[in-house]
Amino acid sequence: MSIVNQNDGGAVSGAGWFGGEPGCYAGVVLNAPVDRIWTYRVPERLWGSLQVGQRVKVPLGRGDRPTVGYCVSVGLESPAGVELGRIKEVLGILDDPRLIDERMLELTRWISRYYACSWGQALDAVVPAGVKRQAGTRLGTFLVVPESVRARQEEAALGLTKKQAAAFAVLCASVEALSAEDAARRAQCGVGTVAELRKKGLVLAFQRRLDRIRGDDEGSVGVVAEALKPAPTVEQSESLARLLPALEADAFAPFLLQGVTGSGKTEVYLSAIEHVTGRGREAIVLVPEISLTPQTIRRFRRRFARVAVLHSGLRDVERHRHWRSIAEGEVQVVVGARSAVFAPTRRLGLIVIDEEHESTFKQDHAPRYHARDVAVKRAQLEGVPIVLGSATPSLESRRNAELGRYTRLLLSERVNARPMPEVTLVDMKHEKGAEGGLSGPLRFAMSEALEAGGQVMLLLNRRGFHTFALCPKCGAVVKCGSCDVALTYHRGRRVLLCHTCDAEQPRVEVCPSCRAGNLYYGGIGTERLEREVRGTFPEYTCARMDSDTMRRPGSHEEALSAFKAGEVRILLGTQMIAKGLDFPNVTLVGVVNADTALHLPDFRAGERTFQLVAQVAGRTGRGDRPGKVLVQTFAPEEPAIEMASRHDYEGFAALEMPRRAMVGAPPYGRIARVLARGESEGAVEACLGALAEALQAANAGDVRILGPAPAPVTKVRDQYRFHLQLRSPTVKPIQALLHNVVAVFKVPAGVEIAVDVDPVSML
């Protein structure tokens, strides 16, 4: 094997280059689920050019297949015990300048160790695809006259035609490299004339990336007129006063900003960022949903001249342009979703995590990092303060505040002393004959609000028209052929759709199990709710926001702008309408079914239900008129729903925290989930059984190993799924088992193993 593993674990050996010396070696990691650092020789032509943090092309395997990797170390020492003549050479450098600096290398190394993935996988998550492809640019050829030729300029010009001499004089006089086109234009000749100079050896050519698309777009950097700043409330002033020393100190300091909905958390963020940017530093603001981004950006661009946005809804060209603007120090504030935590700021001064409790900050594929926790680690490495804000903080963050790891800042009242909205629970067990989504009390409340000139928001966290198709004879539910989940009927497209793998099939009327007819289509999704609302209130405009209607770029902003302008009176949708949106004319919020997540096999089900109901309730009563909330539920006695109706976060936490402590669940213990999947159910079960035995044999007794067992969703995309859990009071014993057992476990062909540290879903 001519590519060798560097056994020292890959400590980063400086940022610069180690050129000019024979025997220069580079440590390279690959985007593969193998945590190794491969050693390559740096050829002489790359001495002085190769830097840590650059992507490189290297040969891999017996066939020397060209592969892209990341350079993580450069040094003069050869690896011990390796036959130097068998080490392959780096083929080329892909990035200039480098995309990753020393602190980001350190952060990604931490991610790889903490989340049990390879360093290459962590590094590949940092740089967006559009940046890697350098989208929006093209390679241009530039020309320069070498110093040796400049010294004998007159001699070199002998024998040139008149046009060639003119082009040569232009290039000699230029203080910077010129493209062939520019040189030809200035010399008033053709590019063929310039090409002749290259053939004669009088000029050297090299390539450089050029912008192919210029101009601005909806989310890029720009200057916007300043807006009047609202006077801070007493609690806002107190919070800022406690933040100020940390903002001045240039040191790591984590804060938990707990503020009820409508208390002005965003204004605290803005004021803190103003202080940071006033000192010439930059801020990163993470938001959990793409639907929040347009409104959030507008608020930030009213206060800051240079704001960039990074989220998955951008085209590659836009993302690349923003990334470069950030890396070049042209941006004051970066606003974005999960991956914006890796924004290449030059002088970071503050990180803000809005709605820090949201599960969308967790990535569901390798590397399975949580952006909130990665942001805290980045703030620690960069030596800057971080603010985590929420009306319903995660119990993990609450526990950190209790232990003194975070400083808690409290906003207990709404701006202008506005009251919290009145919440009414509608017990659907008593709603006889109600086949639709709107109960009698909710219909009446909607009529009152709309007739009074208000706007209405309706939350239903289920897409589609009918959520299941049931056989009345045998009781079977029509399921996806590839996944162990019920199909959802989408009436607009007349298809049964799997929301897990996106497979679709025509509507069926005959039971696939017993061949009986007259299938019963039931359950209600947002598509059916929209039809019911339009039929009940035909005189009022209605809009639906879910992943079916918000596919087109810019559709989120269009829908929210129409609602803000009053063109839409009723806005209904999934959880994307539940958080962070601020519309003063909303006087009624209806939660159509508060129970959708309550009974899932997940210890966080109650917490998520409480957060969702409390957050959507906070969308009303934010203007001069009081707001009302109606919550439809079959379980009004459930603490998560009952306490959310009273806006009682402290009461819910006081009840839930001891329950978690009793079973050692987070925040009182740590969990890692190991998932095995494959097309053969027997092979998957046997593989995970063997892994469980190996874990038990290596376990020192400080980790509880639960399982293996079938996953709650036993089949996804034709692959059977089994899982096990590792539980411990601290994460280190779990990580030791993951590193010493799982990482070296020989997985049989046809089976894949996925590791999720600190999982947010057990499905």
VENJO-V124427 format. One record per helix or strand. SS is the DSSP state (2 for helix, 1 for strand). FROM is the first residue (numbers start at 1). LEN is the number of residues. If there is no record, write none. Layout:
# VENJO-V124427
((SS,FROM,LEN) (SS,FROM,LEN))
This chain:
# VENJO-V124427
((1,4,2) (1,25,6) (1,38,4) (2,44,3) (1,55,6) (1,65,11) (2,84,3) (1,89,5) (2,102,13) (2,119,8) (2,129,4) (1,137,8) (2,147,5) (2,153,5) (2,162,12) (1,178,2) (2,180,8) (2,191,9) (1,204,8) (2,234,16) (1,253,7) (2,265,14) (1,282,5) (2,290,12) (1,307,4) (2,316,12) (1,333,4) (2,338,5) (1,348,7) (2,359,3) (1,362,1) (1,370,1) (2,371,12) (1,385,6) (2,395,8) (1,407,5) (2,415,3) (1,422,6) (2,428,3) (2,440,12) (1,455,5) (1,466,1) (1,468,3) (1,477,1) (1,479,1) (1,486,1) (1,488,3) (1,495,3) (1,504,3) (1,520,3) (2,526,11) (1,542,4) (2,555,10) (1,570,4) (2,575,3) (1,586,6) (2,605,13) (1,628,6) (2,639,7) (2,649,15) (1,670,9) (2,681,18) (1,704,13) (1,719,10) (2,731,12) (1,751,7))
